[in-house]
């Protein structure tokens, strides 16, 4: 199954580019798109890790770039939106209206207990 992620990316990445995303030069698994909708700039950033997609967006709801993307993605593949992300790759994620915070406190505690059990 090591190849499954690569096969998925070979199918997904061309579709994302055709949809209008730009692929990040510094990380080919990150895609961005900005579009003006009703006079507002909607921005969508997408990260792909194996078969998981992580999406950041400025607007949601009917008619938003995010909603249009999710509908198109769901039309092409049967995907499941698991809701707001709380952790990704051992990084805890918390967000509010104006900021996103990242923490690896739990992961660090796990490493310490594993490799330094006596503290």
C-alpha positions as CSV (number, residue, x, y, z in Angstrom):
1,X,0.0,0.0,0.0
2,X,3.1,2.3,0.0
3,X,2.1,3.3,-3.6
4,X,-1.5,4.1,-2.8
5,X,-0.7,7.7,-1.8
6,X,1.4,8.3,-4.9
7,X,-1.4,6.8,-7.1
8,X,-3.9,9.1,-5.5
9,X,-1.7,12.1,-6.0
10,X,-1.2,11.2,-9.7
11,X,-5.0,11.4,-10.1
12,X,-5.7,14.3,-7.7
13,X,-3.0,16.8,-8.6
14,X,-3.9,17.1,-12.3
15,X,-7.5,17.5,-11.3
16,X,-6.6,20.3,-8.8
17,X,-4.6,22.1,-11.5
18,X,-7.5,21.8,-14.0
19,X,-9.9,23.1,-11.3
20,X,-7.7,26.3,-11.1
21,X,-5.4,25.7,-8.2
22,X,-1.7,26.8,-8.4
23,X,0.8,24.3,-7.1
24,X,3.3,25.6,-4.5
25,X,6.9,25.6,-5.9
26,X,8.4,25.0,-2.4
27,X,6.0,22.2,-1.5
28,X,4.3,20.3,-4.4
29,X,1.7,18.9,-2.0
30,X,0.3,22.4,-1.3
31,X,-2.1,24.2,-3.7
32,X,-3.6,27.7,-3.5
33,X,-6.5,29.4,-5.3
34,X,-7.8,33.0,-5.0
35,X,-11.0,34.1,-6.7
36,X,-13.2,37.2,-6.5
37,X,-16.8,36.3,-5.7
38,X,-19.3,39.1,-5.2
39,X,-16.5,41.6,-4.8
40,X,-14.7,39.6,-2.1
41,X,-11.5,37.8,-2.4
42,X,-12.0,34.1,-1.5
43,X,-8.8,32.2,-0.8
44,X,-8.4,28.4,-0.6
45,X,-5.3,26.6,0.5
46,X,-5.1,22.9,0.2
47,X,-2.5,20.5,1.6
48,X,-2.3,16.8,0.6
49,X,-0.7,14.1,2.7
50,X,-1.2,10.6,1.5
51,X,-5.0,10.3,1.1
52,X,-5.8,13.2,3.5
53,X,-6.6,16.8,2.4
54,X,-6.3,19.7,4.8
55,X,-8.1,22.8,3.7
56,X,-7.9,26.4,4.8
57,X,-10.4,28.9,3.5
58,X,-11.5,32.5,4.0
59,X,-15.2,32.0,3.3
60,X,-17.6,29.2,3.5
61,X,-21.3,28.7,2.9
62,X,-23.4,28.8,-0.3
63,X,-21.6,30.2,-3.3
64,X,-18.2,30.3,-1.6
65,X,-15.0,29.1,-3.3
66,X,-14.7,26.5,-0.5
67,X,-18.3,25.2,-1.1
68,X,-17.8,25.1,-4.9
69,X,-14.6,23.1,-4.4
70,X,-16.1,20.6,-2.0
71,X,-19.1,20.0,-4.3
72,X,-16.8,19.5,-7.3
73,X,-14.5,17.2,-5.3
74,X,-17.4,15.2,-4.0
75,X,-18.8,14.9,-7.6
76,X,-15.5,13.5,-8.8
77,X,-14.8,11.3,-5.8
78,X,-16.9,10.1,-3.0
79,X,-15.2,12.1,-0.2
80,X,-16.1,12.6,3.4
81,X,-15.7,16.0,5.2
82,X,-14.6,15.1,8.7
83,X,-15.2,18.7,9.9
84,X,-12.7,21.0,11.6
85,X,-9.3,19.6,12.1
86,X,-7.9,19.3,15.6
87,X,-4.6,17.5,14.8
88,X,-2.5,16.7,11.8
89,X,0.9,14.9,11.7
90,X,1.4,15.2,15.5
91,X,0.5,18.9,15.5
92,X,-2.5,20.0,17.6
93,X,-4.5,22.8,15.9
94,X,-6.8,25.3,17.5
95,X,-8.6,28.1,15.6
96,X,-10.8,31.0,16.3
97,X,-12.2,33.8,14.1
98,X,-8.8,35.6,13.8
99,X,-6.0,33.1,14.4
100,X,-4.8,29.6,14.1
101,X,-2.5,28.1,16.8
102,X,-0.2,25.1,16.4
103,X,1.2,23.0,19.2
104,X,3.2,19.8,19.6
105,X,2.9,19.7,23.4
106,X,1.3,16.2,23.4
107,X,3.8,14.8,20.9
108,X,6.7,16.2,22.9
109,X,5.3,14.7,26.1
110,X,5.0,11.3,24.3
111,X,8.6,11.5,23.1
112,X,9.8,12.4,26.6
113,X,7.9,9.5,28.3
114,X,9.2,7.1,25.6
115,X,12.8,8.1,25.5
116,X,13.3,9.7,28.9
117,X,11.0,7.6,31.2
118,X,12.8,8.8,34.3
119,X,12.4,12.5,33.3
